[in-house]
Amino acid sequence: MIDQIRRADYLTKVQYLLMVVFGAATGALAFAPLPQRVKILGAGVAFGITVGLWFSHLLSMVVDAATDLRSGAAQ
């Protein structure tokens, strides 16, 4: 898996890094000694950003695969 990450393009690496950062922020905010509402809000927002990044990455991979298939089928 490490080899796949090394071969990935720059944008994919940035997406992975941001997913890890916001995923860690989700856990950190969930267990931080903060008021309950702040913990819920902070963890929820960080988790939402993480899911949005993951979904964006998934869609970009599907679009790239479809483009590759179409260009391969046209040749």
RONUPA-682476 format. One record per residue (C-alpha): residue number from 1; x, y, z. Coordinates in Angstrom, 2 decimals. Layout:
<nulos>
> NUM; X; Y; Z
...
</nulos>
This chain:
<nulos>
> 1; 0.00; 0.00; 0.00
> 2; 2.89; 2.37; 0.72
> 3; 4.10; 1.85; -2.85
> 4; 0.67; 2.86; -4.18
> 5; 0.76; 6.06; -2.12
> 6; 4.24; 6.87; -3.43
> 7; 3.04; 6.45; -7.03
> 8; -0.07; 8.59; -6.46
> 9; -0.22; 12.06; -7.97
> 10; 0.17; 15.21; -5.89
> 11; -3.56; 15.93; -5.52
> 12; -4.27; 12.42; -4.23
> 13; -1.50; 12.74; -1.66
> 14; -2.94; 16.06; -0.49
> 15; -6.41; 14.50; -0.18
> 16; -5.02; 11.60; 1.86
> 17; -3.09; 13.99; 4.11
> 18; -6.16; 16.14; 4.74
> 19; -8.27; 13.05; 5.48
> 20; -5.72; 11.93; 8.09
> 21; -5.49; 15.43; 9.61
> 22; -9.24; 15.92; 9.92
> 23; -9.74; 12.32; 11.05
> 24; -7.23; 12.90; 13.84
> 25; -8.94; 16.19; 14.67
> 26; -12.24; 14.32; 14.98
> 27; -10.78; 11.97; 17.56
> 28; -8.93; 14.74; 19.38
> 29; -12.02; 16.92; 19.63
> 30; -14.19; 14.01; 20.73
> 31; -11.94; 13.31; 23.72
> 32; -10.83; 16.88; 24.50
> 33; -11.74; 18.34; 27.89
> 34; -14.23; 20.79; 26.43
> 35; -17.90; 21.45; 27.11
> 36; -20.18; 18.77; 25.66
> 37; -21.72; 21.01; 22.99
> 38; -18.32; 22.22; 21.78
> 39; -17.06; 18.62; 21.58
> 40; -20.09; 17.52; 19.59
> 41; -19.91; 20.50; 17.24
> 42; -16.16; 20.28; 16.71
> 43; -16.07; 16.52; 16.19
> 44; -19.11; 16.69; 13.91
> 45; -17.60; 19.40; 11.72
> 46; -14.22; 17.65; 11.51
> 47; -15.92; 14.35; 10.69
> 48; -18.07; 16.03; 8.05
> 49; -14.99; 17.50; 6.40
> 50; -13.30; 14.09; 6.50
> 51; -16.29; 12.41; 4.85
> 52; -16.50; 15.19; 2.25
> 53; -12.84; 14.74; 1.37
> 54; -13.27; 10.98; 1.13
> 55; -16.35; 11.30; -1.07
> 56; -14.61; 13.86; -3.30
> 57; -11.64; 11.51; -3.65
> 58; -13.94; 8.60; -4.47
> 59; -15.73; 10.57; -7.17
> 60; -12.49; 11.77; -8.71
> 61; -11.24; 8.17; -8.87
> 62; -14.46; 7.03; -10.55
> 63; -14.30; 9.89; -13.08
> 64; -10.64; 9.11; -13.86
> 65; -11.42; 5.42; -14.31
> 66; -14.38; 6.19; -16.59
> 67; -12.26; 8.58; -18.65
> 68; -9.53; 5.95; -18.99
> 69; -12.08; 3.34; -20.08
> 70; -13.64; 5.66; -22.64
> 71; -10.32; 6.66; -24.13
> 72; -9.23; 3.01; -24.25
> 73; -12.48; 1.97; -25.89
> 74; -12.21; 4.72; -28.53
> 75; -8.77; 3.60; -29.70
</nulos>
